[in-house]
Amino acid sequence: MLQDLKPLHRSCFRLCLMNDVGKWLQSGAGVQEGLRLLNIYAPNRHLETLVRLNPERYLRLLQKTLSKFSDSEPAQFPTNQFRNEWPFLAEPACPPELKILAADKITAYHNYVDGHEELFACETLDECFLTAKKVIENYRQNRKILSEFTYYKEHHSCLGKHPIFASLKRISSLRKMSIVALLKKQKNLQGAIWRIRSEIGKGNKPHLFDEREARLKAKEMELAEVTRLIEEYGKD
């Protein structure tokens, strides 16, 4: 749209755009006003459809899209929406696994939203594939954590299906091992990590990529704890 205007008109257009979007962001960035600005200044039928279908999920994407046209940022309100939705996270008895997953859930959500925005800028099939993969992976991660949170909120006990539970259980068992066993474990883990990285590096069997990445992350967490425990023994 901007390229079709004369230089003077283009400058006026930009000023109006920055002013309108800035006011919208500072006033709370409501959905309906955001869609009106989108249709006027940066028409995007796909994004508009996403926001109308699920405004709660895609409002942030709308904000990011329009904020490019303004120096302003969305108003920061004193809200604890996440904590209010999952109040057990503030409880002393909350399992450590859920506290770790809380940070992972926020990261997965933001990566998911960012990935949706990046899809609009893809120019090649490879870019589309990698970006779509990022969106799908983070969506799945978010859903796995949501299942754990929902179950704990309803039953006040852990569902325990997320890999983090098994991973932390293995790490807990390491603290009961002797220094000799830890040194042997360290060597085994280093070999396992090398093998998994080699498998990933080959690029074959793409359907196993997610499973391999998960195994790699779990092994690296175990190795970090084993190394820490070995170093603690050395200080004694």
Secondary structure, 3 states (H helix, E strand, C coil): CHHHCCHHHHHHHHHHHHHHHHHHHHCCCCHHHHHHHHHHHCCCHHHHHHHHHCHHHHHHHHHHHHHCCCCCCCCCCCCCHHHHHCHHHHCCCCCHHHHHHHHHHHHHHHHHHHHHHHHCCCCCHHHHHHHHHHHHHHHHHHHHHHHHHHHHHHHCCCCCCCHHHHHHHHHHHHCCCCHHHHHHHHHHHHHHHHHHHHHHHHCCCHHHHHHHHHHHHHHHHHHHHHHHHHHHHHHC
